Amino acid sequence: MSDIKNIHSTEVMIIGGSYSGMAAAMTLGRALRQVVVLDAGEPCNRFAPHAHNFLGSDGVPPMEIHKDARKQLLQYPSVKVLADKVTDVRRQQTGFIIHTASGNDYLAEKVLLATGLKDELPDIPGIRECWGKSAIHCPYCHGYEFKGGKTGVLATSGDALHIISLLKQWTSDLQVFTNETFRFNEAASAFMAQQKIPVVSGKIKSLDHDNGQIKKILLQSSDHPEIEVPLQVLYVLPPVKQALDLQQQLNYQLTPAGHIQVDEARHTSVNGLYAAGDNSSRFRSLSTALATGMTAGAMINFDLVNEKRPLPDMQ
């Protein structure tokens, strides 16, 4: 932490200005709370051309939804949204000290982490250009657009079996690709044989695509130097990590899957610290982000009210 000379104070600091952060900020703004939102400007769905399965905005580009949401949020005068990146957060007796890349320091009574997750994509040429378009991770978000199409699943562990089974709901033209270092166990292999799902073993060399739309994938195996497989969509389940890892500084708890552990009110294990959105939810969707953000905002206000005006014991 740098030497603090000029510090800005606010009741609530929200780190992350995407959907969960904005939902929390709107709830708090409507409760007349002083809120600062720090936005690094990197929402995880920025790669997708359209948002789906989001009631009221199905098929709308995510950044258009984001722009409209930000415009509505800024109507609340007690909410400030600043383009900045957080570099450090420390718990103090009077709240939290937040330091940013621009050199600003803030003191906040409560902090909400709405920082999202980061996908660690495999090193396959073409996958980044296709990510969110035809290389995807969620059938509920994009599966309808590829219904009945030539569909592949990149399986790197047995955990892929659940989405393989799930995808039979969307298409019968399904095949699974594994690298040559992973093999399904006997039960999983028997299941896929029963379901008539072919498994192709080999290294994916590249995705052949047209402006992010997969046309075919190129594989290499011990038996064949190059195999071309026509494909329209590839489901990938990459490992994820916290987009902003502050566990060492704040000592909050993580779940076995790597999400920030929260209760129903979005409290973390650290007093005054909350989390909402993808960083603390197994279900990654706009609807979940908004719901958890609104919940966090309401509970932060509830806690601030109770600290200022604790209710008497009515028993």
Secondary structure, DSSP 4 states (H G I P E B T S, - for coil): -PPPSSEEEEEEEEE--SHHHHHHHHHHHHTT--EEEEE-S--GGGG-SS--S-TT-TT--HHHHHHHHHHHHTTSTTEEEEE--EEEEEEETTEEEEEETTS-EEEEEEEEE---EEE---S-TTHHHHBTTTEES-HHHHGGGGTTS-EEEEESSGGGHHHHHHHTTT-S-EEEEE-TT----HHHHHHHHHTT--EEESEEEEEEEETTEEEEEEEE-SS-S-EEEE-SEEEE---EEESS--HHHH---B-TTSPBP--TT-B-SSTTEEE-SGGG-SS-SHHHHHHHHHHHHHHHHHHHHHHHSPPPP--
